């Protein structure tokens, strides 16, 4: 009889732990879906066409992106200035990306628009300003800002360089 009572007591403890675990899991899932879209800058710099070529491209003739999403202002030209970012999303997002860049020759930002379907929770994204949009490999941006908008036009995330926040003084 003692063994039976001990098992029943342990079952009630196990049941409570299971219920508590389910409650925590429910809160965790709910908070994951309520999480914001975040942008993590990884790299920015000029890249030559050759830096994108992989061995498989020589055999297939098609660009191998290595699982990264690559968007270019001129899709047929690869050389240019790239912003490599990781975008964390709780679910698939059809996004409009607005990249504003200030160059050394003017304080007025140049605006570039991209559209993408961010399907992975952690999408590696390369935004390339290619062709005539970034003709000189020696030029670096003074400041930049990226805004991520959802399909409904709602601003989901922003990220910018340190100098973007500083006022222009003359």
Residue pairs with C-beta under 8 A, 6 or more apart in sequence:
32 90
33 90
33 91
34 90
35 88
35 90
36 156
36 157
37 87
37 88
37 89
37 90
37 93
37 148
37 156
37 157
38 87
38 88
38 157
39 85
39 86
39 87
39 88
39 146
39 148
39 157
39 158
39 159
40 85
40 86
40 87
40 88
40 159
41 83
41 84
41 85
41 159
42 84
42 85
42 86
42 124
43 82
43 83
43 84
44 81
44 82
44 83
44 84
44 141
44 144
45 81
45 82
45 140
46 79
46 80
46 81
46 82
46 134
46 137
47 78
47 79
47 80
47 81
47 82
47 128
48 78
48 79
48 137
49 77
49 78
49 79
52 63
52 70
52 78
54 64
54 66
56 64
57 63
57 64
63 70
67 124
68 124
68 125
68 126
69 116
69 118
69 123
69 124
69 125
69 126
70 125
70 126
70 128
71 97
71 114
71 116
71 125
71 126
71 127
71 128
72 78
72 80
72 128
72 129
72 130
73 80
73 112
73 128
73 129
73 130
73 131
73 133
74 80
74 130
74 131
74 132
74 133
76 131
77 130
77 131
78 128
78 130
79 130
79 137
80 128
80 129
80 130
80 131
80 133
80 134
81 128
81 129
81 134
81 139
81 140
81 141
82 126
82 127
82 128
82 129
83 99
83 126
83 127
83 128
83 144
83 146
84 124
84 125
84 126
85 124
85 125
85 126
85 127
85 146
85 159
86 122
86 123
86 124
86 125
87 95
87 118
87 122
87 123
87 125
87 148
87 157
88 121
88 122
89 118
89 120
89 121
89 123
90 121
92 117
92 118
92 119
93 117
93 118
93 148
93 150
93 151
93 156
94 115
94 116
94 117
94 118
94 150
94 151
95 115
95 116
95 117
95 118
95 148
95 149
95 150
95 151
95 156
96 113
96 114
96 115
96 148
96 149
96 150
96 151
96 153
97 113
97 114
97 115
97 116
97 125
97 127
97 146
97 147
97 148
97 149
98 111
98 112
98 113
98 114
98 146
98 147
98 149
99 111
99 112
99 113
99 114
99 127
99 129
99 144
99 145
99 146
100 109
100 110
100 111
100 112
100 144
100 145
100 146
100 147
101 109
101 110
101 112
101 129
101 141
101 143
101 144
102 108
102 109
102 110
102 141
102 142
102 143
102 144
102 163
102 164
103 110
103 139
103 141
103 142
104 139
104 140
104 142
107 168
109 145
110 133
112 127
112 129
112 133
114 127
116 123
116 125
118 125
127 146
141 161
142 163
143 160
143 161
143 162
143 163
143 164
143 166
144 160
144 161
144 164
145 158
145 159
145 160
145 161
145 164
146 158
146 159
146 160
147 155
147 157
147 158
148 155
148 156
148 157
148 158
149 155
149 156
150 156
